[in-house]
Amino acid sequence: MKTPIANIRLFCILVMSLFVSFSMNVIAQGSDEGSGFPFVVVFLLPFILLSLFGIIWMVAYPVMFLWGAVFSSGKVEQMHHEANNRRDSLRNRKGGEILNTIDGGYRTDVSSAGLVSANGVFGPSHWHLMIGFFNNLIGGSVTVFQQVISAGRAEVMQRLREQAESDGWDEVINVRIDTASMTPQSSNSKNTVRGVEIYAYGTGIKYE
């Protein structure tokens, strides 16, 4: 079974082949008509574009890598801090925490209930991946990944609180949180995790 990456490669090869065939036909017609238009440029256009893309990527990737090295850790910490601030603000509005892991069996005044869920996809920067790679060589706790996952969980749990408030629920019980790795469907990177989806859900309760 072909992967999406293989299908994209095949599509690009077909497009390039069609473009080259079209260019050769245009060149042949131009030669017959004696046109002075530089049809060689048309023939070389896709290769020129690929070269330009390669040059741009060669310059842009180091810049983005350095940007991640300088700002990615701070961005993760800021996201975690903002999620905690929103949590504290909501707790003050509600007079307490609305997420709960108990089954709610102690209350008999429930008027309605329904599913509440929230999710998000979070991933480390290439700088984080490099630090994690060297960390894995000696073993132990991979702190940079823990920071990303911790900030992601805090954000998703806060999204669950905000979704419950938006839907008008008084409380969310049986709260659970799941994670799933987002791995590229490529034969060369089956063991490479590019991101993690965090999914939180629970039962929204409306009391009489």
Backbone as JSON Lines, residues from 0, in Angstrom:
{"i":0,"aa":"M","n":[0.84,-1.21,0.0],"ca":[0.0,0.0,0.0],"c":[0.87,1.25,0.0]}
{"i":1,"aa":"K","n":[0.62,2.15,-0.93],"ca":[1.42,3.35,-1.03],"c":[1.05,4.36,0.05]}
{"i":2,"aa":"T","n":[2.08,5.0,0.59],"ca":[1.86,6.02,1.6],"c":[1.55,7.34,0.93]}
{"i":3,"aa":"P","n":[0.97,8.31,1.67],"ca":[0.7,9.64,1.09],"c":[1.96,10.29,0.54]}
{"i":4,"aa":"I","n":[3.11,10.1,1.2],"ca":[4.35,10.7,0.71],"c":[4.72,10.13,-0.65]}
{"i":5,"aa":"A","n":[4.55,8.8,-0.8],"ca":[4.86,8.16,-2.09],"c":[3.92,8.67,-3.17]}
{"i":6,"aa":"N","n":[2.66,8.87,-2.84],"ca":[1.69,9.39,-3.82],"c":[2.06,10.8,-4.25]}
{"i":7,"aa":"I","n":[2.5,11.62,-3.3],"ca":[2.91,12.99,-3.63],"c":[4.13,12.98,-4.54]}
{"i":8,"aa":"R","n":[5.08,12.1,-4.24],"ca":[6.26,12.01,-5.09],"c":[5.88,11.59,-6.51]}
{"i":9,"aa":"L","n":[5.0,10.59,-6.61],"ca":[4.58,10.13,-7.93],"c":[3.86,11.24,-8.69]}
{"i":10,"aa":"F","n":[3.01,11.99,-7.98],"ca":[2.3,13.1,-8.61],"c":[3.28,14.16,-9.13]}
{"i":11,"aa":"C","n":[4.29,14.49,-8.31],"ca":[5.28,15.49,-8.73],"c":[6.06,15.02,-9.96]}
{"i":12,"aa":"I","n":[6.41,13.72,-10.0],"ca":[7.13,13.18,-11.15],"c":[6.27,13.27,-12.4]}
{"i":13,"aa":"L","n":[4.99,12.93,-12.27],"ca":[4.1,13.0,-13.42],"c":[3.93,14.43,-13.92]}
{"i":14,"aa":"V","n":[3.78,15.37,-12.99],"ca":[3.63,16.77,-13.38],"c":[4.89,17.26,-14.09]}
{"i":15,"aa":"M","n":[6.04,16.92,-13.55],"ca":[7.29,17.33,-14.18],"c":[7.43,16.73,-15.58]}
{"i":16,"aa":"S","n":[7.05,15.44,-15.72],"ca":[7.14,14.79,-17.02],"c":[6.23,15.46,-18.04]}
{"i":17,"aa":"L","n":[5.0,15.77,-17.61],"ca":[4.07,16.45,-18.51],"c":[4.58,17.83,-18.89]}
{"i":18,"aa":"F","n":[5.15,18.54,-17.94],"ca":[5.66,19.88,-18.22],"c":[6.82,19.83,-19.2]}
{"i":19,"aa":"V","n":[7.72,18.85,-19.0],"ca":[8.85,18.71,-19.91],"c":[8.37,18.36,-21.31]}
{"i":20,"aa":"S","n":[7.38,17.44,-21.42],"ca":[6.84,17.07,-22.73],"c":[6.2,18.26,-23.42]}
{"i":21,"aa":"F","n":[5.45,19.04,-22.65],"ca":[4.82,20.24,-23.2],"c":[5.87,21.23,-23.67]}
{"i":22,"aa":"S","n":[6.93,21.41,-22.88],"ca":[7.98,22.35,-23.25],"c":[8.69,21.92,-24.53]}
{"i":23,"aa":"M","n":[8.94,20.61,-24.65],"ca":[9.6,20.12,-25.86],"c":[8.73,20.34,-27.1]}
{"i":24,"aa":"N","n":[7.41,20.15,-26.95],"ca":[6.51,20.41,-28.07],"c":[6.51,21.88,-28.45]}
{"i":25,"aa":"V","n":[6.51,22.76,-27.44],"ca":[6.54,24.2,-27.7],"c":[7.82,24.58,-28.41]}
{"i":26,"aa":"I","n":[8.95,24.0,-27.99],"ca":[10.23,24.29,-28.62],"c":[10.23,23.85,-30.08]}
{"i":27,"aa":"A","n":[9.68,22.65,-30.3],"ca":[9.63,22.13,-31.67],"c":[8.78,23.03,-32.57]}
{"i":28,"aa":"Q","n":[7.62,23.45,-32.06],"ca":[6.76,24.33,-32.85],"c":[7.43,25.67,-33.08]}
{"i":29,"aa":"G","n":[8.13,26.19,-32.1],"ca":[8.81,27.46,-32.25],"c":[9.93,27.38,-33.28]}
{"i":30,"aa":"S","n":[10.6,26.24,-33.33],"ca":[11.67,26.07,-34.31],"c":[11.1,26.02,-35.72]}
{"i":31,"aa":"D","n":[9.95,25.35,-35.86],"ca":[9.34,25.26,-37.19],"c":[8.87,26.62,-37.67]}
{"i":32,"aa":"E","n":[8.37,27.45,-36.74],"ca":[7.84,28.76,-37.11],"c":[8.92,29.82,-37.17]}
{"i":33,"aa":"G","n":[10.1,29.47,-36.73],"ca":[11.19,30.45,-36.76],"c":[11.06,31.53,-35.72]}
{"i":34,"aa":"S","n":[10.37,31.25,-34.63],"ca":[10.18,32.24,-33.58],"c":[11.49,32.49,-32.84]}
{"i":35,"aa":"G","n":[11.68,33.73,-32.45],"ca":[12.89,34.07,-31.73],"c":[12.76,33.96,-30.23]}
{"i":36,"aa":"F","n":[11.59,33.53,-29.71],"ca":[11.38,33.43,-28.25],"c":[12.28,32.37,-27.68]}
{"i":37,"aa":"P","n":[12.96,32.63,-26.59],"ca":[13.87,31.64,-26.0],"c":[13.1,30.5,-25.33]}
{"i":38,"aa":"F","n":[12.69,29.55,-26.12],"ca":[11.91,28.45,-25.56],"c":[12.72,27.55,-24.64]}
{"i":39,"aa":"V","n":[14.04,27.66,-24.68],"ca":[14.87,26.88,-23.77],"c":[14.56,27.26,-22.32]}
{"i":40,"aa":"V","n":[14.22,28.55,-22.14],"ca":[13.86,29.0,-20.8],"c":[12.62,28.27,-20.31]}
{"i":41,"aa":"V","n":[11.65,28.06,-21.2],"ca":[10.44,27.33,-20.84],"c":[10.79,25.9,-20.44]}
{"i":42,"aa":"F","n":[11.71,25.3,-21.18],"ca":[12.12,23.92,-20.88],"c":[12.82,23.84,-19.53]}
{"i":43,"aa":"L","n":[13.64,24.84,-19.23],"ca":[14.41,24.81,-17.99],"c":[13.67,25.39,-16.79]}
{"i":44,"aa":"L","n":[12.47,25.96,-17.02],"ca":[11.76,26.64,-15.95],"c":[11.53,25.78,-14.71]}
{"i":45,"aa":"P","n":[11.03,24.53,-14.83],"ca":[10.82,23.75,-13.61],"c":[12.1,23.49,-12.84]}
{"i":46,"aa":"F","n":[13.22,23.3,-13.55],"ca":[14.49,23.05,-12.88],"c":[15.01,24.32,-12.2]}
{"i":47,"aa":"I","n":[14.73,25.46,-12.85],"ca":[15.12,26.73,-12.24],"c":[14.33,26.96,-10.95]}
{"i":48,"aa":"L","n":[13.03,26.65,-11.0],"ca":[12.2,26.83,-9.81],"c":[12.66,25.92,-8.67]}
{"i":49,"aa":"L","n":[13.0,24.67,-9.02],"ca":[13.49,23.74,-8.0],"c":[14.79,24.23,-7.39]}
{"i":50,"aa":"S","n":[15.66,24.78,-8.23],"ca":[16.93,25.3,-7.73],"c":[16.7,26.48,-6.79]}
{"i":51,"aa":"L","n":[15.78,27.38,-7.18],"ca":[15.47,28.52,-6.33],"c":[14.89,28.07,-5.0]}
{"i":52,"aa":"F","n":[14.01,27.07,-5.04],"ca":[13.44,26.56,-3.8],"c":[14.53,25.98,-2.9]}
{"i":53,"aa":"G","n":[15.46,25.23,-3.52],"ca":[16.55,24.66,-2.74],"c":[17.41,25.73,-2.09]}
{"i":54,"aa":"I","n":[17.7,26.8,-2.83],"ca":[18.52,27.87,-2.29],"c":[17.79,28.58,-1.14]}
{"i":55,"aa":"I","n":[16.49,28.85,-1.35],"ca":[15.71,29.53,-0.3],"c":[15.65,28.66,0.95]}
{"i":56,"aa":"W","n":[15.41,27.35,0.76],"ca":[15.32,26.45,1.92],"c":[16.66,26.34,2.63]}
{"i":57,"aa":"M","n":[17.76,26.35,1.86],"ca":[19.1,26.26,2.45],"c":[19.37,27.45,3.37]}
{"i":58,"aa":"V","n":[18.81,28.6,3.03],"ca":[19.01,29.79,3.86],"c":[17.96,29.85,4.98]}
{"i":59,"aa":"A","n":[16.71,29.48,4.65],"ca":[15.62,29.65,5.62],"c":[15.7,28.66,6.76]}
{"i":60,"aa":"Y","n":[16.09,27.41,6.48],"ca":[16.08,26.4,7.55],"c":[17.01,26.75,8.7]}
{"i":61,"aa":"P","n":[18.28,27.14,8.45],"ca":[19.13,27.53,9.58],"c":[18.56,28.7,10.38]}
{"i":62,"aa":"V","n":[17.93,29.64,9.67],"ca":[17.33,30.79,10.37],"c":[16.2,30.32,11.28]}
{"i":63,"aa":"M","n":[15.32,29.43,10.75],"ca":[14.22,28.92,11.57],"c":[14.73,28.08,12.73]}
{"i":64,"aa":"F","n":[15.81,27.32,12.49],"ca":[16.39,26.5,13.55],"c":[16.92,27.38,14.69]}
{"i":65,"aa":"L","n":[17.65,28.43,14.32],"ca":[18.17,29.35,15.34],"c":[17.04,30.08,16.06]}
{"i":66,"aa":"W","n":[15.99,30.42,15.3],"ca":[14.81,31.06,15.92],"c":[14.21,30.13,16.96]}
{"i":67,"aa":"G","n":[14.09,28.84,16.63],"ca":[13.56,27.86,17.58],"c":[14.46,27.7,18.78]}
{"i":68,"aa":"A","n":[15.78,27.72,18.56],"ca":[16.72,27.58,19.67],"c":[16.59,28.73,20.66]}
{"i":69,"aa":"V","n":[16.3,29.93,20.14],"ca":[16.24,31.11,21.01],"c":[14.87,31.25,21.67]}
{"i":70,"aa":"F","n":[13.79,31.0,20.9],"ca":[12.45,31.37,21.38],"c":[11.53,30.2,21.71]}
{"i":71,"aa":"S","n":[11.83,28.96,21.26],"ca":[10.86,27.87,21.43],"c":[10.6,27.54,22.89]}
{"i":72,"aa":"S","n":[11.64,27.48,23.71],"ca":[11.44,27.15,25.12],"c":[10.62,28.23,25.82]}
{"i":73,"aa":"G","n":[10.91,29.48,25.51],"ca":[10.14,30.57,26.1],"c":[8.69,30.54,25.66]}
{"i":74,"aa":"K","n":[8.44,30.16,24.41],"ca":[7.07,30.08,23.91],"c":[6.29,29.0,24.63]}
{"i":75,"aa":"V","n":[6.94,27.85,24.89],"ca":[6.28,26.77,25.62],"c":[5.94,27.21,27.04]}
{"i":76,"aa":"E","n":[6.89,27.86,27.7],"ca":[6.64,28.35,29.06],"c":[5.52,29.39,29.08]}
{"i":77,"aa":"Q","n":[5.5,30.26,28.07],"ca":[4.45,31.28,28.0],"c":[3.08,30.65,27.81]}
{"i":78,"aa":"M","n":[2.99,29.61,26.95],"ca":[1.73,28.93,26.74],"c":[1.24,28.28,28.03]}
{"i":79,"aa":"H","n":[2.17,27.67,28.77],"ca":[1.8,27.04,30.05],"c":[1.33,28.1,31.05]}
{"i":80,"aa":"H","n":[2.04,29.21,31.1],"ca":[1.69,30.29,32.03],"c":[0.33,30.88,31.7]}
{"i":81,"aa":"E","n":[0.06,31.11,30.41],"ca":[-1.23,31.68,30.01],"c":[-2.37,30.72,30.31]}
{"i":82,"aa":"A","n":[-2.15,29.42,30.1],"ca":[-3.2,28.44,30.42],"c":[-3.51,28.44,31.91]}
{"i":83,"aa":"N","n":[-2.48,28.55,32.75],"ca":[-2.7,28.59,34.2],"c":[-3.43,29.86,34.61]}
{"i":84,"aa":"N","n":[-3.1,30.97,33.97],"ca":[-3.8,32.22,34.29],"c":[-5.27,32.15,33.91]}
{"i":85,"aa":"R","n":[-5.58,31.58,32.75],"ca":[-6.98,31.41,32.35],"c":[-7.71,30.45,33.27]}
{"i":86,"aa":"R","n":[-7.0,29.42,33.74],"ca":[-7.61,28.49,34.7],"c":[-7.97,29.2,35.99]}
{"i":87,"aa":"D","n":[-7.04,29.99,36.53],"ca":[-7.3,30.7,37.78],"c":[-8.44,31.7,37.62]}
{"i":88,"aa":"S","n":[-8.49,32.36,36.45],"ca":[-9.57,33.33,36.21],"c":[-10.92,32.63,36.17]}
{"i":89,"aa":"L","n":[-10.99,31.48,35.52],"ca":[-12.26,30.75,35.44],"c":[-12.67,30.22,36.81]}
{"i":90,"aa":"R","n":[-11.7,29.75,37.58],"ca":[-12.02,29.26,38.94],"c":[-12.59,30.38,39.8]}
{"i":91,"aa":"N","n":[-12.07,31.59,39.63],"ca":[-12.6,32.71,40.39],"c":[-14.03,33.04,39.97]}
{"i":92,"aa":"R","n":[-14.32,32.94,38.65],"ca":[-15.68,33.21,38.18],"c":[-16.66,32.15,38.66]}
{"i":93,"aa":"K","n":[-16.23,30.9,38.67],"ca":[-17.1,29.79,39.05],"c":[-17.1,29.5,40.54]}
{"i":94,"aa":"G","n":[-16.15,30.06,41.26],"ca":[-16.08,29.79,42.69],"c":[-15.42,28.47,43.02]}
{"i":95,"aa":"G","n":[-14.7,27.88,42.09],"ca":[-14.03,26.61,42.34],"c":[-13.73,25.88,41.04]}
{"i":96,"aa":"E","n":[-13.12,24.71,41.16],"ca":[-12.77,23.9,40.0],"c":[-14.0,23.16,39.48]}
{"i":97,"aa":"I","n":[-14.25,23.25,38.16],"ca":[-15.43,22.59,37.58],"c":[-15.09,21.22,36.99]}
{"i":98,"aa":"L","n":[-13.81,20.89,36.87],"ca":[-13.43,19.57,36.4],"c":[-13.25,18.62,37.58]}
{"i":99,"aa":"N","n":[-13.77,17.41,37.43],"ca":[-13.73,16.46,38.53],"c":[-13.56,15.06,37.97]}
{"i":100,"aa":"T","n":[-12.93,14.2,38.76],"ca":[-12.75,12.8,38.34],"c":[-13.7,11.85,39.03]}
{"i":101,"aa":"I","n":[-14.55,12.35,39.92],"ca":[-15.51,11.48,40.6],"c":[-16.71,11.23,39.71]}
{"i":102,"aa":"D","n":[-17.52,10.24,40.07],"ca":[-18.64,9.84,39.21],"c":[-19.9,10.66,39.43]}
{"i":103,"aa":"G","n":[-19.91,11.54,40.41],"ca":[-21.06,12.4,40.62],"c":[-22.25,11.7,41.27]}
{"i":104,"aa":"G","n":[-22.05,10.51,41.8],"ca":[-23.16,9.76,42.36],"c":[-23.74,10.34,43.64]}
{"i":105,"aa":"Y","n":[-23.03,11.28,44.24],"ca":[-23.51,11.87,45.49],"c":[-24.56,12.94,45.26]}
{"i":106,"aa":"R","n":[-24.81,13.36,44.01],"ca":[-25.79,14.4,43.72],"c":[-27.03,13.77,43.09]}
{"i":107,"aa":"T","n":[-28.17,14.26,43.52],"ca":[-29.44,13.75,42.99],"c":[-30.25,14.83,42.28]}
{"i":108,"aa":"D","n":[-29.66,16.02,42.14],"ca":[-30.39,17.14,41.55],"c":[-29.89,17.46,40.14]}
{"i":109,"aa":"V","n":[-29.49,16.44,39.39],"ca":[-28.98,16.63,38.03],"c":[-30.16,16.81,37.07]}
{"i":110,"aa":"S","n":[-30.15,17.89,36.31],"ca":[-31.23,18.14,35.35],"c":[-30.87,17.71,33.93]}
{"i":111,"aa":"S","n":[-29.6,17.74,33.58],"ca":[-29.17,17.31,32.24],"c":[-27.69,16.97,32.27]}
{"i":112,"aa":"A","n":[-27.26,16.2,31.26],"ca":[-25.86,15.78,31.17],"c":[-25.5,15.59,29.7]}
{"i":113,"aa":"G","n":[-24.23,15.69,29.4],"ca":[-23.77,15.52,28.02],"c":[-22.25,15.46,27.95]}
{"i":114,"aa":"L","n":[-21.77,15.05,26.81],"ca":[-20.33,14.93,26.6],"c":[-19.7,16.29,26.36]}
{"i":115,"aa":"V","n":[-18.55,16.51,27.0],"ca":[-17.75,17.71,26.78],"c":[-16.34,17.24,26.41]}
{"i":116,"aa":"S","n":[-15.76,17.83,25.38],"ca":[-14.43,17.4,24.95],"c":[-13.64,18.59,24.42]}
{"i":117,"aa":"A","n":[-12.33,18.41,24.42],"ca":[-11.41,19.41,23.87],"c":[-10.13,18.69,23.47]}
{"i":118,"aa":"N","n":[-9.46,19.21,22.48],"ca":[-8.23,18.58,22.05],"c":[-7.25,19.61,21.51]}
{"i":119,"aa":"G","n":[-6.04,19.17,21.26],"ca":[-5.0,20.02,20.68],"c":[-3.84,19.14,20.25]}
{"i":120,"aa":"V","n":[-3.1,19.62,19.27],"ca":[-1.92,18.91,18.78],"c":[-0.7,19.78,19.06]}
{"i":121,"aa":"F","n":[0.29,19.2,19.71],"ca":[1.48,19.94,20.13],"c":[2.72,19.15,19.72]}
{"i":122,"aa":"G","n":[3.76,19.86,19.36],"ca":[4.98,19.2,18.93],"c":[6.21,20.01,19.31]}
{"i":123,"aa":"P","n":[7.34,19.33,19.46],"ca":[8.59,20.02,19.77],"c":[9.18,20.66,18.52]}
{"i":124,"aa":"S","n":[9.96,21.69,18.72],"ca":[10.69,22.3,17.62],"c":[11.88,21.41,17.24]}
{"i":125,"aa":"H","n":[12.53,21.71,16.13],"ca":[13.72,20.94,15.74],"c":[14.84,21.1,16.77]}
{"i":126,"aa":"W","n":[14.86,22.24,17.44],"ca":[15.83,22.43,18.52],"c":[15.53,21.46,19.65]}
{"i":127,"aa":"H","n":[14.28,21.33,20.02],"ca":[13.89,20.37,21.06],"c":[14.23,18.95,20.64]}
{"i":128,"aa":"L","n":[13.99,18.63,19.37],"ca":[14.3,17.29,18.88],"c":[15.79,16.99,18.97]}
{"i":129,"aa":"M","n":[16.62,17.99,18.67],"ca":[18.06,17.78,18.74],"c":[18.49,17.57,20.19]}
{"i":130,"aa":"I","n":[17.97,18.38,21.11],"ca":[18.3,18.22,22.52],"c":[17.84,16.85,23.02]}
{"i":131,"aa":"G","n":[16.63,16.44,22.6],"ca":[16.13,15.13,23.0],"c":[16.98,14.0,22.44]}
{"i":132,"aa":"F","n":[17.49,14.16,21.21],"ca":[18.34,13.14,20.6],"c":[19.6,12.92,21.43]}
{"i":133,"aa":"F","n":[20.27,14.01,21.8],"ca":[21.48,13.87,22.61],"c":[21.15,13.36,24.01]}
{"i":134,"aa":"N","n":[19.99,13.74,24.53],"ca":[19.58,13.26,25.84],"c":[19.35,11.75,25.82]}
{"i":135,"aa":"N","n":[18.8,11.24,24.71],"ca":[18.54,9.81,24.6],"c":[19.82,8.99,24.51]}
{"i":136,"aa":"L","n":[20.92,9.61,24.1],"ca":[22.19,8.89,24.01],"c":[22.68,8.43,25.38]}
{"i":137,"aa":"I","n":[22.39,9.23,26.4],"ca":[22.85,8.89,27.75],"c":[21.7,8.41,28.63]}
{"i":138,"aa":"G","n":[20.47,8.56,28.15],"ca":[19.31,8.1,28.91],"c":[18.88,9.12,29.97]}
{"i":139,"aa":"G","n":[17.78,8.79,30.63],"ca":[17.27,9.66,31.68],"c":[16.05,10.44,31.24]}
{"i":140,"aa":"S","n":[15.65,11.38,32.04],"ca":[14.47,12.19,31.78],"c":[14.73,13.18,30.65]}
{"i":141,"aa":"V","n":[13.81,13.21,29.67],"ca":[13.93,14.15,28.56],"c":[13.11,15.39,28.94]}
{"i":142,"aa":"T","n":[13.77,16.35,29.54],"ca":[13.08,17.49,30.13],"c":[12.36,18.34,29.09]}
{"i":143,"aa":"V","n":[12.99,18.54,27.92],"ca":[12.38,19.42,26.92],"c":[11.05,18.85,26.42]}
{"i":144,"aa":"F","n":[10.96,17.53,26.28],"ca":[9.7,16.92,25.86],"c":[8.66,17.0,26.96]}
{"i":145,"aa":"Q","n":[9.1,16.84,28.21],"ca":[8.17,16.96,29.33],"c":[7.55,18.35,29.39]}
{"i":146,"aa":"Q","n":[8.34,19.36,29.08],"ca":[7.82,20.73,29.11],"c":[6.74,20.93,28.05]}
{"i":147,"aa":"V","n":[6.98,20.38,26.84],"ca":[6.0,20.52,25.76],"c":[4.71,19.8,26.11]}
{"i":148,"aa":"I","n":[4.81,18.56,26.61],"ca":[3.62,17.78,26.94],"c":[2.88,18.4,28.12]}
{"i":149,"aa":"S","n":[3.62,18.88,29.11],"ca":[2.99,19.5,30.27],"c":[2.22,20.76,29.88]}
{"i":150,"aa":"A","n":[2.83,21.59,29.04],"ca":[2.15,22.79,28.57],"c":[0.94,22.43,27.71]}
{"i":151,"aa":"G","n":[1.08,21.38,26.88],"ca":[-0.04,20.95,26.04],"c":[-1.21,20.45,26.87]}
{"i":152,"aa":"R","n":[-0.93,19.68,27.91],"ca":[-2.01,19.17,28.77],"c":[-2.7,20.31,29.51]}
{"i":153,"aa":"A","n":[-1.91,21.26,30.0],"ca":[-2.51,22.4,30.69],"c":[-3.42,23.18,29.75]}
{"i":154,"aa":"E","n":[-3.0,23.35,28.5],"ca":[-3.8,24.09,27.52],"c":[-5.09,23.34,27.2]}
{"i":155,"aa":"V","n":[-5.0,22.03,26.99],"ca":[-6.2,21.25,26.62],"c":[-7.18,21.17,27.79]}
{"i":156,"aa":"M","n":[-6.68,21.01,29.0],"ca":[-7.57,20.99,30.16],"c":[-8.28,22.32,30.33]}
{"i":157,"aa":"Q","n":[-7.58,23.42,30.04],"ca":[-8.22,24.72,30.13],"c":[-9.25,24.89,29.02]}
{"i":158,"aa":"R","n":[-8.96,24.37,27.82],"ca":[-9.94,24.4,26.75],"c":[-11.19,23.62,27.14]}
{"i":159,"aa":"L","n":[-11.01,22.51,27.88],"ca":[-12.15,21.73,28.34],"c":[-12.99,22.55,29.33]}
{"i":160,"aa":"R","n":[-12.33,23.26,30.24],"ca":[-13.05,24.12,31.17],"c":[-13.84,25.2,30.44]}
{"i":161,"aa":"E","n":[-13.17,25.84,29.47],"ca":[-13.83,26.91,28.73],"c":[-14.98,26.39,27.87]}
{"i":162,"aa":"Q","n":[-14.82,25.18,27.31],"ca":[-15.9,24.59,26.54],"c":[-17.09,24.27,27.43]}
{"i":163,"aa":"A","n":[-16.81,23.75,28.63],"ca":[-17.89,23.45,29.58],"c":[-18.62,24.72,29.99]}
{"i":164,"aa":"E","n":[-17.88,25.79,30.24],"ca":[-18.5,27.05,30.61],"c":[-19.34,27.59,29.45]}
{"i":165,"aa":"S","n":[-18.81,27.48,28.23],"ca":[-19.53,27.97,27.06],"c":[-20.83,27.2,26.84]}
{"i":166,"aa":"D","n":[-20.82,25.89,27.12],"ca":[-22.01,25.06,26.94],"c":[-23.0,25.17,28.1]}
{"i":167,"aa":"G","n":[-22.6,25.86,29.17],"ca":[-23.51,26.08,30.29],"c":[-23.52,24.98,31.33]}
{"i":168,"aa":"W","n":[-22.5,24.11,31.35],"ca":[-22.46,23.06,32.35],"c":[-21.94,23.6,33.67]}
{"i":169,"aa":"D","n":[-22.49,23.1,34.77],"ca":[-22.04,23.51,36.1],"c":[-20.78,22.77,36.53]}
{"i":170,"aa":"E","n":[-20.61,21.55,36.03],"ca":[-19.48,20.73,36.43],"c":[-19.22,19.69,35.34]}
{"i":171,"aa":"V","n":[-17.99,19.21,35.29],"ca":[-17.62,18.12,34.38],"c":[-17.06,16.99,35.23]}
{"i":172,"aa":"I","n":[-17.71,15.84,35.19],"ca":[-17.26,14.7,35.99],"c":[-16.67,13.63,35.07]}
{"i":173,"aa":"N","n":[-16.03,12.64,35.7],"ca":[-15.38,11.55,34.96],"c":[-14.41,12.09,33.91]}
{"i":174,"aa":"V","n":[-13.63,13.08,34.28],"ca":[-12.7,13.68,33.33],"c":[-11.56,12.71,33.03]}
{"i":175,"aa":"R","n":[-11.28,12.54,31.76],"ca":[-10.19,11.67,31.31],"c":[-9.37,12.43,30.28]}
{"i":176,"aa":"I","n":[-8.11,12.03,30.15],"ca":[-7.23,12.66,29.17],"c":[-6.43,11.57,28.46]}
{"i":177,"aa":"D","n":[-6.42,11.61,27.15],"ca":[-5.71,10.63,26.32],"c":[-4.69,11.35,25.45]}
{"i":178,"aa":"T","n":[-3.65,10.63,25.07],"ca":[-2.65,11.16,24.15],"c":[-2.42,10.17,23.02]}
{"i":179,"aa":"A","n":[-2.1,10.69,21.85],"ca":[-1.8,9.85,20.69],"c":[-0.7,10.52,19.89]}
{"i":180,"aa":"S","n":[0.3,9.75,19.51],"ca":[1.42,10.32,18.75],"c":[1.02,10.53,17.3]}
{"i":181,"aa":"M","n":[1.48,11.62,16.72],"ca":[1.24,11.95,15.32],"c":[2.52,11.65,14.56]}
{"i":182,"aa":"T","n":[2.56,10.47,13.92],"ca":[3.76,10.01,13.24],"c":[3.56,10.07,11.74]}
{"i":183,"aa":"P","n":[4.5,10.64,10.98],"ca":[4.36,10.68,9.52],"c":[4.25,9.29,8.92]}
{"i":184,"aa":"Q","n":[3.37,9.12,7.94],"ca":[3.19,7.83,7.28],"c":[4.24,7.66,6.17]}
{"i":185,"aa":"S","n":[5.47,7.63,6.59],"ca":[6.58,7.51,5.64],"c":[7.49,6.38,6.07]}
{"i":186,"aa":"S","n":[7.94,5.59,5.13],"ca":[8.78,4.44,5.45],"c":[10.11,4.86,6.07]}
{"i":187,"aa":"N","n":[10.54,6.08,5.79],"ca":[11.82,6.53,6.32],"c":[11.7,7.14,7.71]}
{"i":188,"aa":"S","n":[10.48,7.35,8.2],"ca":[10.33,8.01,9.5],"c":[9.21,7.41,10.32]}
{"i":189,"aa":"K","n":[9.09,6.09,10.3],"ca":[8.01,5.44,11.04],"c":[8.16,5.62,12.54]}
{"i":190,"aa":"N","n":[9.39,5.74,13.01],"ca":[9.63,5.86,14.44],"c":[9.83,7.3,14.88]}
{"i":191,"aa":"T","n":[9.54,8.24,14.01],"ca":[9.72,9.66,14.33],"c":[8.39,10.29,14.67]}
{"i":192,"aa":"V","n":[8.28,10.8,15.9],"ca":[7.06,11.47,16.35],"c":[7.2,12.96,16.11]}
{"i":193,"aa":"R","n":[6.33,13.52,15.3],"ca":[6.37,14.94,14.99],"c":[5.45,15.76,15.89]}
{"i":194,"aa":"G","n":[4.5,15.11,16.53],"ca":[3.58,15.82,17.39],"c":[2.76,14.85,18.2]}
{"i":195,"aa":"V","n":[2.06,15.37,19.19],"ca":[1.22,14.55,20.07],"c":[-0.15,15.21,20.16]}
{"i":196,"aa":"E","n":[-1.18,14.43,19.9],"ca":[-2.53,14.93,20.1],"c":[-2.96,14.62,21.53]}
{"i":197,"aa":"I","n":[-3.46,15.62,22.2],"ca":[-3.96,15.47,23.56],"c":[-5.46,15.71,23.53]}
{"i":198,"aa":"Y","n":[-6.21,14.73,24.04],"ca":[-7.67,14.77,23.97],"c":[-8.22,14.61,25.39]}
{"i":199,"aa":"A","n":[-8.98,15.59,25.84],"ca":[-9.6,15.55,27.17],"c":[-11.12,15.53,27.01]}
{"i":200,"aa":"Y","n":[-11.79,14.76,27.86],"ca":[-13.24,14.65,27.75],"c":[-13.83,14.3,29.12]}
{"i":201,"aa":"G","n":[-15.11,14.51,29.23],"ca":[-15.81,14.21,30.46],"c":[-17.31,14.4,30.27]}
{"i":202,"aa":"T","n":[-18.05,14.18,31.33],"ca":[-19.51,14.31,31.29],"c":[-19.92,15.64,31.9]}
{"i":203,"aa":"G","n":[-20.49,16.5,31.08],"ca":[-20.97,17.77,31.57],"c":[-22.28,17.59,32.34]}
{"i":204,"aa":"I","n":[-22.38,18.25,33.5],"ca":[-23.54,18.12,34.38],"c":[-24.18,19.49,34.6]}
{"i":205,"aa":"K","n":[-25.51,19.53,34.47],"ca":[-26.27,20.74,34.8],"c":[-27.17,20.4,35.98]}
{"i":206,"aa":"Y","n":[-26.99,21.17,37.07],"ca":[-27.78,20.91,38.28],"c":[-29.02,21.8,38.29]}
{"i":207,"aa":"E","n":[-30.02,21.32,39.0],"ca":[-31.28,22.07,39.1],"c":[-31.09,23.31,39.98]}
